[in-house]
Amino acid sequence: MTAKTILVLGGTGKTGRRVAAQLTERGHTARVASRSAPTRFDWNDDTTWPAALGGAEAVYIVPDDAGPLTQFESFVGLATREGVRRLVLLSAREWIQLGHPAATAREDIVRRSGVAWTLLRPVWFAQNFSEEPFLADEVREGAVRYGTGDGRHPFIDAEDIAAVAVAALTEDGHDGRVYPLSGPRALSIPEALDMIAATTGRTISRVSVPLDEYERHLTDRYYPAGAARAVTGLHELVRQHADDHLSDGVRQALGREPRDFADYVATTAAAGGWG
Ligand SMILES: NC(=O)c1ccc[n+]([C@@H]2O[C@H](COP(=O)([O-])OP(=O)(O)OC[C@H]3O[C@@H](n4cnc5c(N)ncnc54)[C@H](OP(=O)(O)O)[C@@H]3O)[C@@H](O)[C@H]2O)c1
């Protein structure tokens, strides 16, 4: 194996940090980049882009969902001019299912980049329950509000997303592939909370609220209005039982089954993830 230098955008986030760790375990050089990372990279400041890209053979792209497409297109253009040979884009199964114009356009820009590319379309990360404030804070507080009703969702472990990304960044056979990624079974939010409660011994109350109330809750506590609307749209999809199907991208890319939510809960609890 030849060791590669790989730029990991969103390198401090839920998938990027795991991509970097798995690359390092395999002997590659992961250049961890974000606004707060050792390599400073800001989507909104293109003067930070050239140094981050210099000498990198491949890039794991965690996009800025709120950023303009022109910015994304400029970055991809610069990356290819700087000699990057592979791009792996973190997209999202739900954005594509909902026909989200920016998410679709970002995928198209990567497809047209002229270098090898792979698109990852994960569902919601299991790690949202431990690392994303709108769920994790409430799990820790022991009182969760949710808008998904009794709809189920096949949460995927971010470790599996990272494993697929690392394969696509470092091995042949993934060029031009689109991997929809889900876990092995769909769970409702109450079912997922029951598993966390049983493993951690915590009491976690939960309240199912209508979507308009849920959106207000997100705006009051976590997100600007546009982002709150987008997250509520995802809750609506689950509530309509339109987002409980499984996707086999982990098996396609890695030849094995994805990790079960119970494994995520056990690992996270053992690491003190819920305090
Ligand atoms: N969470 C899910 O369940 C889920 C599911 C499917 C797809 N996705 C997609 O995954 C992507 C990441 O979302 P996430 O919520 O999971 O976040 P995340 O990757 O956990 O965190 C965001 C990362 O991006 C960096 N970042 C934020 N703003 C930036 C900027 N202006 N310039 C450079 N880096 C910036 C952050 O670091 P700094 O703050 O240090 O910059 C952090 O490393 C999004 O495109 C989302 O649509 C998420």
The ligand as an ORCA input file, in Angstrom:
! r2SCAN-3c Opt
* xyz 0 1
  N     -26.083     14.478     10.966
  C     -26.754     13.652     10.182
  O     -27.535     12.797     10.626
  C     -26.535     13.720      8.691
  C     -27.107     12.730      7.877
  C     -26.862     12.741      6.502
  C     -26.059     13.749      5.957
  N     -25.548     14.716      6.789
  C     -24.727     15.764      6.178
  O     -23.466     15.765      6.807
  C     -22.896     17.067      6.701
  C     -22.325     17.407      8.059
  O     -23.372     17.663      8.951
  P     -23.327     17.329     10.486
  O     -24.497     17.963     11.083
  O     -23.165     15.873     10.681
  O     -22.045     18.097     11.009
  P     -20.593     17.595     11.463
  O     -19.856     16.976     10.313
  O     -20.692     16.827     12.732
  O     -19.948     19.018     11.814
  C     -19.693     19.965     10.807
  C     -18.182     20.016     10.444
  O     -17.977     21.022      9.452
  C     -17.108     22.027      9.983
  N     -17.610     23.311      9.503
  C     -18.757     23.933      9.839
  N     -18.862     25.111      9.193
  C     -17.738     25.223      8.411
  C     -17.248     26.226      7.535
  N     -17.905     27.376      7.306
  N     -16.083     26.000      6.906
  C     -15.379     24.864      7.131
  N     -15.783     23.884      7.963
  C     -16.948     24.078      8.608
  C     -17.161     21.894     11.489
  O     -15.954     22.291     12.135
  P     -15.659     23.807     12.594
  O     -16.836     24.250     13.390
  O     -14.377     23.707     13.331
  O     -15.505     24.591     11.308
  C     -17.304     20.368     11.636
  O     -16.064     19.727     11.499
  C     -24.000     17.998      6.216
  O     -23.786     18.245      4.845
  C     -25.265     17.169      6.441
  O     -26.293     17.478      5.504
  C     -25.748     14.707      8.127
*
